[in-house]
């Protein structure tokens, strides 16, 4: 069901992008928006993992440097039937982890120094199982596509906002020229609602994928309670010491690095930790 939901939502996001482009510039605007999205997707497909890892100062580590970390990943990848990913550590006391890469053969797992120092072996095993479940399910590629298309929608919406302020609204067709302020109203409408719609689609896709990765991680590690305990610790750590992360990449982490109990948490790309822990405990 999660895979069907993701497919439906990806189609909805693509249609939203085309609609935004057509509202801003008619047929030419739709084609332009589609071209931008394809260009961004191509670039992110090949280089997104390198960009994200460099953004967070992640350092690749050898088996000799971190034998426990390597050993757990090696054990879990053997169970999952996927190649051994590259192993990274992020130099921060914050507690979090993410996986990136375009497919299981070109994947990387990154964890923070704070998480390695704070979690027990079983908790760390659960977190790594979660991230490797993302790799096995090819969630990272889907997340990248969603992020880039949603980014294009928000960029066009910002252009529409400026166009409405300065009284221009692009290349609408000739039969709309006599409609007075209707075109300008439509542009203002999309400038406000398109980013919200894109965010809601991002949330729906990311949340369903997190539940699936929790289940997959619990099965790979063989201990749902270990992952449940880790999620609780990571959530507490994120609230006490939020990570210096960008909104565009926040959905990659196992828990929201920008987390905090505020109104903004309603629009988090991650499902509530309480619900995730509840489901994992039910598995046990």
C-alpha positions in Angstrom: 0.0 0.0 0.0 2.9 2.4 0.8 4.3 1.9 -2.7 0.9 2.5 -4.3 0.5 5.7 -2.2 4.0 6.9 -3.2 3.2 6.4 -6.9 -0.1 8.3 -6.7 1.5 11.1 -4.7 4.4 11.4 -7.2 1.9 11.7 -10.1 0.0 14.4 -8.1 3.2 16.3 -7.5 4.1 16.2 -11.2 0.6 17.4 -12.2 0.9 20.2 -9.6 4.1 21.3 -11.2 2.6 21.4 -14.7 -0.4 23.3 -13.4 1.8 25.9 -11.7 3.8 26.3 -14.8 0.7 26.7 -17.0 -0.8 29.3 -14.5 2.3 31.3 -14.6 3.1 31.2 -18.3 0.5 29.2 -20.1 1.7 26.2 -22.2 5.2 27.6 -22.4 5.3 28.0 -18.6 4.3 24.3 -18.2 7.0 23.2 -20.6 9.6 25.4 -18.9 8.6 24.1 -15.5 8.9 20.5 -16.7 12.3 21.2 -18.2 13.6 22.7 -15.0 12.3 19.7 -13.0 14.0 17.2 -15.3 17.3 19.1 -15.2 17.2 19.2 -11.4 16.3 15.5 -11.3 19.1 14.5 -13.6 21.7 16.5 -11.5 20.4 15.3 -8.2 20.3 11.7 -9.4 24.0 11.7 -10.1 25.4 14.1 -7.5 22.9 14.5 -4.6 24.7 12.0 -2.3 28.0 13.8 -2.7 26.4 17.2 -2.1 24.5 16.2 1.0 27.5 14.4 2.6 29.7 17.4 1.9 27.0 19.8 3.2 27.2 18.1 6.6 31.0 17.6 6.7 30.6 13.8 6.7 33.9 11.9 6.7 34.3 8.4 5.3 35.6 6.0 7.9 37.4 2.6 7.6 36.8 -0.7 9.4 39.9 0.0 11.6 38.6 3.4 12.7 35.1 2.2 13.6 34.9 -1.6 13.8 31.5 -1.8 15.7 29.9 0.6 13.2 31.3 -1.3 10.2 30.5 -4.7 11.7 26.8 -3.9 12.3 26.4 -2.5 8.8 28.1 -5.6 7.3 25.8 -7.9 9.3 22.7 -6.0 8.3 23.5 -5.7 4.6 24.1 -9.5 4.5 20.6 -10.0 5.9 19.1 -7.5 3.5 20.9 -8.9 0.5 22.3 -5.5 -0.6 25.9 -4.4 -1.3 28.0 -2.8 1.5 27.4 1.0 1.4 30.1 3.6 2.1 30.3 4.4 5.8 30.4 8.1 7.1 30.5 9.9 10.4 29.2 13.5 10.8 31.3 15.5 13.2 28.5 16.9 15.5 27.3 16.1 19.0 23.7 16.1 17.8 22.1 12.6 17.5 20.9 11.6 14.0 21.5 9.5 10.9 20.6 9.3 7.2 21.2 7.3 4.1 21.8 8.6 0.6 22.6 7.4 -2.9 20.8 6.7 -6.1 20.5 2.9 -5.7 21.8 0.1 -3.4 25.0 -0.2 -5.4 25.8 3.5 -4.9 24.6 4.1 -1.3 26.1 5.8 1.8 25.1 5.7 5.4 26.0 8.6 7.7 25.6 8.8 11.5 26.6 11.6 13.9 29.3 11.3 16.5 26.7 12.1 19.1 24.6 9.1 18.1 27.5 6.7 18.1 28.5 7.8 21.6 25.0 7.7 23.1 23.2 4.6 21.8 23.6 1.0 22.9 24.6 -1.7 20.4 21.0 -2.9 20.0 19.7 0.7 19.5 22.4 1.5 17.0 21.6 -1.7 15.2 18.0 -0.7 14.9 18.9 2.7 13.5 21.2 1.2 10.9 18.6 -1.3 10.0 16.1 1.5 9.4 18.6 3.3 7.1 19.5 0.2 5.2 15.7 -0.5 4.8 15.6 2.9 3.0 18.5 1.8 0.8 16.9 -1.5 0.0 13.5 0.1 -0.8 15.2 2.8 -3.0 13.5 5.4 -0.8 16.4 7.9 -1.2 15.9 8.3 -4.9 12.2 8.8 -4.5 12.8 11.4 -1.8 15.2 13.2 -4.1 12.8 13.4 -6.9 10.0 14.6 -4.6 12.3 17.3 -3.1 13.5 18.6 -6.5 10.0 18.7 -8.1 8.6 20.4 -5.0 11.5 22.8 -5.0 10.7 23.8 -8.6 7.0 24.3 -7.7 8.0 26.6 -4.8 10.5 28.5 -7.0 7.7 29.2 -9.6 5.3 30.2 -6.8 7.9 32.7 -5.6 8.1 34.1 -9.2 4.3 34.3 -9.3 4.3 36.2 -6.0 6.7 38.8 -7.3 4.8 39.0 -10.6 1.5 39.7 -8.7 3.2 42.4 -6.7 4.5 44.2 -9.8 1.4 43.6 -11.8 2.6 41.1 -14.4 1.5 37.5 -14.7 3.3 36.0 -17.7 2.1 34.6 -20.9 -1.6 33.9 -20.5 -3.5 33.1 -23.6 -5.3 35.7 -25.7 -8.8 34.7 -24.7 -8.0 35.6 -21.1 -6.8 39.1 -21.8 -10.3 40.6 -21.3 -10.9 39.0 -18.0 -9.6 41.9 -16.0 -7.9 41.0 -12.8 -8.8 37.3 -13.0 -5.3 36.3 -14.1 -3.6 38.3 -11.4 -5.9 36.7 -8.8 -5.1 33.2 -10.1 -1.4 33.9 -9.9 -1.8 35.2 -6.3 -3.8 32.1 -5.6 -1.1 29.7 -6.8 1.6 31.8 -5.1 0.0 31.0 -1.7 -1.4 27.6 -2.2 1.1 25.8 -4.5 3.9 25.7 -1.9 1.4 24.4 0.7 0.2 21.7 -1.6 3.8 20.7 -2.5 4.7 20.5 1.3 1.7 18.3 2.0 2.6 15.9 -0.7 6.2 15.8 0.6 4.9 15.1 4.0 2.6 12.3 2.8 5.3 10.5 0.9 8.0 10.9 3.5 5.8 9.8 6.4 4.6 6.6 4.7 8.2 5.8 3.9 9.4 6.3 7.5 6.8 3.8 8.7 7.9 1.2 6.1 11.6 1.8 7.0 10.9 1.4 10.7 9.2 -2.0 10.0 12.0 -3.0 7.7 14.7 -1.9 10.2 13.0 -3.8 13.0 12.9 -7.0 10.9 16.6 -6.6 9.8 17.8 -6.0 13.3 15.6 -8.6 14.8 14.7 -6.3 17.7 11.8 -3.8 17.3 12.3 -2.6 20.9 15.9 -1.6 20.2 14.8 0.7 17.4 11.9 2.0 19.5 14.3 2.9 22.3 16.7 4.6 19.8 13.9 6.7 18.4 12.9 8.0 21.8 16.5 8.9 22.6 17.0 10.6 19.2 13.8 12.6 19.6 14.9 13.8 23.1 18.3 14.7 21.7 16.8 16.6 18.8 14.7 18.6 21.1 17.6 19.4 23.5 20.1 20.0 20.7 18.6 20.6 17.3 21.0 19.9 14.4 22.2 22.6 12.1 20.3 21.3 9.1 18.5 22.7 6.1 14.8 22.3 5.5 15.4 20.8 2.0 17.4 17.9 3.5 15.6 17.5 6.8 13.4 14.6 5.5 16.5 12.4 4.9 17.2 12.0 8.6 15.7 9.3 10.8 14.2 11.9 13.1 13.5 15.6 12.2 16.8 17.4 12.9 14.8 20.7 13.3 12.5 19.1 15.8 10.8 20.9 18.6 7.4 21.0 20.1 6.0 24.0 18.2 3.2 24.8 15.7 5.8 24.1 12.9 6.0 20.5 13.9 2.5 19.9 12.5 4.1 20.3 9.1 7.0 18.0 9.8 8.0 15.5 7.1 8.4 12.9 9.8 5.5 11.0 11.5 5.1 11.5 15.3 7.7 9.6 17.2 5.0 8.4 19.6 3.2 6.6 16.8 6.4 5.1 15.4 7.3 3.7 18.8 3.8 2.4 19.3 3.9 0.5 16.1 7.4 -1.0 16.8 6.3 -2.1 20.3 3.2 -3.8 18.7 5.6 -5.7 16.5 7.5 -7.0 19.5 
